[in-house]
Each structure stands twice: as structure tokens, then as C-alpha cells.
Amino acid sequence: MQELPDEETIFLNLSTESYFGLDRTATRMYRALVEGATIGEAYQRLLPQFEVEPDRLRQDLQSLVERLVAHGLVQFKA
């Protein structure tokens, strides 16, 4: 993972050689996920930061998590 100066982030999975990029918004979501203990905590942290309907934020955060997992870039403890 490498954060870029323009607040974007790139990931490279060396095992699969897959590349994945995050824009500013997704980078903020990723940081909240990393800093929080749960996805719910990340959601609560992000809610006041975005002018968006709560359900839309929840869906977007869940989608990001699913894409990161699908690309083998994050793992969650059960």
C-alpha cells in the first residue's frame, strides 16, 4: 500500500500481481476502517465527515470492504 500526495492510495497484491487504486473518498474510508475496531465504528466515524444519506454511506463502505477483500488486500478477523 502506498498513499500518494493527492490523498489517493494504491495497493499492489504481490501474490496475485493485482493493482487497486482508491480515490480521496475511498482513502478516507480505508483509513477509518484501519483506525476503527469494527466496520460499524468506521461508519460512525465517517458519518459526520460526509454530506450523504446514512444508508448511502453504509452501502459505499460495505462495497469498499467487499472489493478490498475480493482483491485479497485486506482480511478481517472472525
C-alpha positions as CSV (number, residue, x, y, z in Angstrom):
1,M,0.0,0.0,0.0
2,Q,1.2,3.5,-0.8
3,E,-0.6,6.8,-0.1
4,L,0.0,9.4,-2.7
5,P,0.4,13.1,-2.2
6,D,-3.1,13.9,-3.6
7,E,-4.7,11.8,-0.9
8,E,-5.2,8.8,-3.1
9,T,-4.0,5.3,-2.3
10,I,-2.7,2.4,-4.4
11,F,-2.4,-1.2,-3.4
12,L,-0.4,-3.9,-5.0
13,N,-1.1,-7.5,-4.1
14,L,2.3,-9.1,-4.8
15,S,0.8,-12.7,-4.7
16,T,-1.7,-12.0,-7.5
17,E,0.1,-9.0,-9.0
18,S,-3.2,-7.2,-8.9
19,Y,-3.3,-3.4,-8.6
20,F,-6.1,-1.5,-6.9
21,G,-6.5,2.3,-6.5
22,L,-8.6,4.4,-4.1
23,D,-9.7,8.0,-4.7
24,R,-9.7,10.5,-1.9
25,T,-13.1,9.5,-0.6
26,A,-12.3,5.8,-0.6
27,T,-8.9,6.5,1.0
28,R,-10.7,8.3,3.9
29,M,-13.0,5.3,4.2
30,Y,-10.0,2.9,4.3
31,R,-8.3,5.0,7.0
32,A,-11.4,4.9,9.1
33,L,-11.5,1.1,8.7
34,V,-7.9,0.7,9.7
35,E,-8.3,3.0,12.7
36,G,-11.5,1.6,13.9
37,A,-12.1,-1.7,15.7
38,T,-15.1,-2.6,13.6
39,I,-16.8,-1.6,10.3
40,G,-19.6,-0.1,12.4
41,E,-17.1,2.1,14.2
42,A,-15.6,3.2,10.9
43,Y,-19.1,4.1,9.7
44,Q,-19.8,6.2,12.8
45,R,-16.5,8.0,12.4
46,L,-17.2,8.8,8.7
47,L,-20.9,9.8,9.1
48,P,-20.2,13.4,10.2
49,Q,-17.5,13.8,7.5
50,F,-19.7,13.4,4.5
51,E,-22.9,15.1,3.4
52,V,-24.6,12.0,2.2
53,E,-27.6,9.9,3.3
54,P,-26.6,7.5,6.0
55,D,-27.7,4.5,4.0
56,R,-25.7,5.6,1.0
57,L,-22.5,5.8,3.2
58,R,-23.2,2.4,4.7
59,Q,-23.6,0.9,1.2
60,D,-20.5,2.6,-0.1
61,L,-18.4,1.5,2.9
62,Q,-19.7,-2.1,2.6
63,S,-18.9,-2.1,-1.1
64,L,-15.4,-0.8,-0.5
65,V,-14.8,-3.6,2.1
66,E,-16.1,-6.2,-0.3
67,R,-13.8,-5.0,-3.1
68,L,-10.8,-4.9,-0.8
69,V,-11.5,-8.4,0.4
70,A,-12.2,-9.7,-3.2
71,H,-8.8,-8.4,-4.3
72,G,-7.0,-10.0,-1.4
73,L,-5.9,-6.7,0.0
74,V,-7.5,-6.9,3.5
75,Q,-8.6,-9.7,5.8
76,F,-10.9,-9.4,8.8
77,K,-10.7,-11.5,11.9
78,A,-13.7,-13.6,12.6
